[in-house]
Amino acid sequence: METVALDLDRVLFDTNGYIAEVRRRMEAAGLNPEEMFRRASVGKRKDLSTLYSIVSRLADADSIFVEPMDGFVRKEVKEVVETLAKRFNLVVISVGDGLQHRKIATLPVGKLVLVEKDEEKVRMAELIRPAVFVDDKKSVVEEMRSRGLRAYQAVWFLDEKHRKGCLEDALHSPEDLLVVLDGLDR
């Protein structure tokens, strides 16, 4: 059985919607989201484990970050992943930490591989050699393609600003991935 590799954030999980909800929950708990995110930033990256740790000293972090998470895996994404799981080994390669496991708890994914940087994600994909890799970042997809991997950019969770300049063959809905994979069978 062939492997399909997927990024997690903004491919399987509505990260933008989730972060907006986390901010709302922080405010409801009497916390300043801007201050919390500033304290947890590592370079340009928002480190959720660090953010969770900071918030846990001030409020019930699980009620802010974890309960519930499954609403950020949209129905159409879940349906496509369930369809794919019948035909492919599904591997999620994601930059992240322990919270990533919770994000995909409702999905039939065979393996979750956590890495620290996008460069490691590309190297991991090279080792796995999936039939297809899907990521939301144009730069990651271009790098994978430069290394001979079949990769596509998913833009279904990206806002209008981030959709500008997306790859010409970007996937605009989860169902587009099924069309791509059906084309491989021919």
C-alpha positions in Angstrom: 0.0 0.0 0.0 1.4 3.4 -1.0 1.8 6.2 1.5 0.3 9.7 1.5 2.0 12.2 3.7 0.2 15.3 5.0 1.1 18.3 7.1 -1.2 18.9 10.0 -1.7 22.6 10.6 -3.9 24.3 7.9 -4.1 21.0 6.0 -6.0 18.7 8.4 -6.6 21.1 11.2 -8.1 24.6 11.1 -5.2 26.2 12.9 -6.3 29.8 12.2 -9.8 29.1 13.7 -8.2 27.3 16.6 -5.8 30.1 17.5 -8.7 32.6 17.3 -10.7 30.4 19.7 -7.7 30.1 22.0 -7.4 33.9 22.1 -11.1 34.2 22.9 -10.8 31.6 25.7 -7.8 33.4 27.1 -9.7 36.7 27.2 -12.6 34.9 28.9 -10.2 33.6 31.5 -9.0 37.2 32.2 -5.7 36.8 30.3 -4.2 39.2 27.7 -3.7 37.0 24.5 -1.2 39.4 23.0 1.0 39.3 26.1 0.7 35.5 26.3 1.7 35.0 22.6 4.5 37.5 22.9 6.0 35.6 25.9 5.7 32.3 24.0 7.2 33.4 20.7 10.3 31.7 19.5 11.6 33.9 16.7 8.5 34.3 14.4 7.0 31.0 15.5 4.3 30.7 18.2 5.3 27.7 20.3 2.1 26.2 21.7 3.9 24.1 24.3 5.5 27.1 25.7 2.3 29.1 25.5 0.5 26.2 27.2 3.1 26.2 30.0 2.8 29.9 30.6 -1.0 29.9 30.6 -1.1 26.8 32.9 0.6 29.0 35.6 -2.3 31.5 35.4 -5.4 29.6 34.4 -6.8 26.2 33.5 -4.8 25.6 30.3 -6.7 22.5 29.2 -10.0 24.4 29.1 -8.2 27.0 26.9 -6.2 24.7 24.6 -7.8 21.3 24.6 -11.5 21.2 25.3 -12.8 20.6 22.6 -10.3 20.4 19.7 -12.2 18.1 17.3 -14.4 21.0 16.0 -11.3 22.3 14.2 -11.1 19.2 12.0 -13.8 20.0 9.5 -16.3 17.4 8.4 -15.1 17.5 4.8 -11.5 17.0 5.9 -12.4 14.1 8.1 -14.4 12.4 5.3 -11.5 12.7 2.8 -9.0 11.4 5.4 -11.4 8.4 6.1 -11.6 7.7 2.3 -7.8 8.0 2.0 -7.2 5.6 4.9 -8.9 2.8 3.0 -6.4 3.1 0.1 -3.2 4.5 1.6 -1.0 4.4 4.6 -1.4 7.9 6.0 1.5 9.7 7.7 1.3 13.2 9.2 4.6 15.0 9.3 4.2 18.1 11.3 6.3 20.8 13.0 5.0 20.8 16.5 4.8 19.1 19.8 2.6 17.0 22.0 -0.5 19.0 21.3 -0.3 17.8 17.7 -1.5 14.3 18.9 -4.6 15.8 20.3 -5.4 17.7 17.1 -5.7 14.5 15.1 -7.2 12.2 17.7 -10.4 11.8 15.6 -8.6 11.0 12.4 -7.6 7.5 11.1 -3.9 8.4 10.7 -1.4 5.6 10.8 1.6 7.6 12.0 2.4 11.1 13.3 6.0 12.3 12.9 6.9 15.4 14.8 9.8 17.6 13.6 11.2 20.9 14.7 11.5 22.8 11.4 10.2 22.7 7.9 13.6 21.6 6.6 13.2 18.4 8.7 9.8 17.9 7.3 11.2 17.9 3.8 14.0 15.5 4.8 11.5 13.1 6.4 9.4 13.2 3.3 12.4 12.3 1.3 13.0 9.2 3.5 9.3 8.1 3.3 9.0 8.8 -0.4 5.2 9.2 -0.3 3.0 9.0 -3.5 1.9 12.5 -2.6 2.8 15.1 0.1 0.4 17.9 1.0 1.4 21.1 2.8 0.0 24.6 3.2 3.3 26.3 2.6 4.3 27.2 -0.9 8.0 27.2 0.0 7.8 23.7 1.5 6.0 22.3 -1.6 8.5 24.0 -4.0 11.4 22.5 -2.0 9.9 19.0 -2.1 9.3 19.3 -5.8 12.9 20.4 -6.3 13.9 17.1 -4.7 11.7 15.0 -7.0 8.7 14.5 -4.7 5.1 14.9 -5.8 3.8 17.6 -3.6 0.8 19.9 -3.5 -0.1 23.0 -1.7 -3.4 22.9 0.3 -5.1 26.3 0.6 -8.5 25.4 1.9 -7.7 26.7 5.4 -5.7 29.8 4.3 -7.2 33.2 4.4 -7.4 35.4 1.3 -4.1 37.2 2.1 -2.2 33.8 2.3 -3.9 32.4 -0.8 -2.5 35.2 -2.9 0.5 33.9 -4.8 -0.3 30.3 -4.1 0.9 27.6 -6.5 -1.1 27.4 -9.8 -2.1 23.8 -9.1 -2.9 24.4 -5.4 -5.7 22.2 -3.9 -8.6 24.5 -3.0 -10.7 21.8 -1.2 -9.9 18.5 0.5 -11.8 16.8 -2.3 -9.2 18.1 -4.8 -6.7 15.7 -3.1 -9.0 12.7 -4.0 -9.0 13.9 -7.7 -5.1 14.1 -7.6 -4.8 10.6 -6.1 -7.4 9.2 -8.5 -5.2 10.5 -11.4 -2.2 8.5 -10.0 -4.2 5.2 -10.5 -4.5 5.8 -14.2 
